[in-house]
Amino acid sequence: MQQPRKIPMRTCIACREEKPKREMLRVVKNSEGVISLDFSGKLPGRGAYICSAEECIKKLGQKKLLNKAFSMPVEDAVYQRITEEFLGSR
């Protein structure tokens, strides 16, 4: 008898809710300190997850949550890119 596959869960850095990894957006900081959006979920580096709820995307920029997640200052352009990626398409 085969074991059911375990679904990887991740915590949103804005709302602190745990959700399946595939439903979340991963923001990654690579070894050079460059921050980018990771749609594949496989880029190397330190990752932070955010759910696609509009409130979470807004809270991310307002409270500068990536600065804390990556322990470094994050440019406003990164927050704008994430906001445009999600809220621009709605």
Phi, psi and omega in degrees: 000134185271139178287142175293144182292138178278132180269121180293132181249146178225156181257131177290133181285349179265305184262351179065018177273144178268127181222163177300140183307321183293340180272357186252158173263133178258130173251130187236143173247119182276182185296338177274356181088011179276130181257133181212165177277137182242096182282334180280335183077015186235001180294144179286148177128182181281127183249149172229141185248142177224137178280166187270015176292138183302320180298321181292320179296318179293317181297325179305312181284320182296318184261002179052052186292335179290330177302317180288317183298323183257002179052044179199157176291136180246132182295148178300331181299326179294314179297320180296319180298318179295316180298315180296320181301319183267305187278339178291333181271000182259000000 
